[in-house]
């Protein structure tokens, strides 16, 4: 790997009655909030929805304080922000899962 690893964070949301439509609406609000101030150092990489558990994990790249601020401004009802390390993802692209070194 070259260069520093990206700063990834997950906003963990526990939402009673969570549906796919609600999760998609929250994702749109986050994207709108990130687009509002030019030069934001935060990227929204997408979410993982676990409807049976009423859990939404929203993945971001960027400094934790800025991820927290964007999430709060967007009204994302998170329980906590967790630092994470992507394994097997194309780091820094924001494209989600990709080839890892063993699949090339």
Order of alpha helices (4+ residues) and beta strands (2+ residues): beta-alpha-beta-beta-alpha-beta
